[in-house]
Amino acid sequence: MEFLHTMVRVSDLGQSLEFYTQKLGLVEMRRTEHEAGRFTLVFLAAPGDAGRAKDTHSPLLELTYNWDAETYSGGRNFGHLAFAVDDIYATCDRLMKAGVTINRPPRDGRMAFVRSPDAISIELLQKGEAKARQEPWASMENVGAW
């Protein structure tokens, strides 16, 4: 068995792509438009997985955009996506400067949570050992749900 992809439905493809590619840093691998079914699929990979994903089509995040308006709620019920990052503090700082709320700051130098525009929880984990505790992160409180 091998992991292929995780699918999340998005209500605004442009807004979601901006979040996942411009802010989070994922790479678009392929996109398909399905006129008859009235939906678009966009497959994204973490930069460190892009080479493998190009050859094996995994691991990927599949964004499903239905052309007809639908309301999605309960993103927290989905669970969460998780990505390993080289520097948890630098990643959170970059996201915060881009307007992303850090719902669970990396107080421990190891883990943080943010949310996508569609309320999907995204866990960020420090690669390797946790970083030493650092301000302002160590003193930051949780914000909202994660």
Secondary structure, 3 states (H helix, E strand, C coil): CCCCEEEEEECCHHHHHHHHHHHCCCEEEEEEEECCCCEEEEEEECHHHHHHHHHHCCCEEEEEEECCCCCCCCHHHHCEEEEEECCHHHHHHHHHHCCCCEEECCCCCCEEEEECCCCCEEEEEECCCCCCCCCCHHHCCCCCCC
